[in-house]
Amino acid sequence: MYVLLHALSSCPGFTDVCYCTGGHPSDNLGAILAVADHLSRKGEKFTVKDVLEGMIKAHEIQGCLALLNSFNRVGLDHVVLVKVASTAVVSKLMFVTLFFLCRSYRLLMRLLCMDAC
């Protein structure tokens, strides 16, 4: 599976694009496939079309965020974009609402603030 997910990393022409967008398009596939597999075992119906749409959405999110923010230029880890894009797509697959995501984010920020103080 690892070889299949990172087949593009051996392509020399792709590394420049990869550096700008914050990761390989295949980096999101692991999260998408894992959630699709988990939910399909629980009775949800997923098709290849759903997985491909998830991959396209994840890479679009990842690419747009990378173009708007120059993480590499200021020395920040650009791989966080893979995590953000994967979380957004997986949340949609799991039918997570925006209200729940915002509530979870606020709780996380409170916890992080408590640890820092």
N, C-alpha and C positions, 0 to 999 in steps of 0.2 A: 504494500500500500504506500509506503514512504517513497519508493522509487516512482510510482505513478503520480503521486501528488507533487513531486518536485522535478518533474521531467523538464520543465522550462529552465531550470537553473543551469543546465549545461549549454543553453543557447547563448552564445556570446553577444548577439545583437539585442537580447532581451534585458541584459543587466543594466543598461542605462535607463530603460523605461522602468525597471524594477526600482532603481534608486530614487527616481522621481515620485513614483506612486506609493512608496512605502512598503513594498513587498510583492511577492508573486501572486498572480490571480489564484493559484492553487492553494495558497496558504489558508484561505477561508474554507476550503472544501472539507477539511477534517471535521470542523464544527458542524457544518451543514449536514454532512453524511451521518455523523453520530446522532444528531437530534432526529433526523429523518428516520434512521433505523430504530431509535428508541421509541418514537411515537408510532411507527408502523407496527411494532411489536405490541403496542397497547391498543391497536385497532384502527388507527388513523390511516387514511389512504394517501400515499405519496407516489408521484410518478417521476420519471426522469425529467419531465418538463418543470416540475416544482423545484428540483435540485438545480437545474440549469438556470432557472429564473433567480434562485437564491444566489448562485454564483455571480450572475450578472449584476444583481443589485449590490452585492457585497463589494465587488470590484469598482462599481460606480461610486459608492459611498467612499471607499478607500481612496480612489483617485481624486475625487472632488476635494476631500479634506486635505490631501497632500498638496494639491495645487494652491489651496488657500493658505496653507501654513507651511513654512519652510523649517520643518523640524531638524533636518540634517544640517542646515546652515548654522543653527544656534547650538548644535551639539546634543539635541534631545533624541531619544529613541524613537525612530519613525515606525517601528514595528507596532506601536500602540494603535496605529491606524487599522491594522489587521484585526486587532481585538475589538475595536469599536465597530467596525463593519460587520464582523462575524456576530457580535452580540446583537446588533440591530436586525440582521436577517434571521437569526435563530429565534429572537423574540417574536418576530412576525410568524415564523413557523409554529411557535408554541402558543400563538394567539394571546400574547401578553399585551395588556393595554398600556397606553401612554400614562394613564394615572398610576398604574402599578410601578412602571419604570421610574417616574418622578418621585414617588414615595420611597422606593428603594434607594434612589440616589440621595435623597435628603437624609435617610437613615444612615447611609454609608458616610456621608460628610459629617454627620454628628459624631459617629463613632471615631472617625479619623481625628476630628477636633479634640475629642476627649482624650485620645491617646497622646496627642501632641501637647496638651496643656498640663 
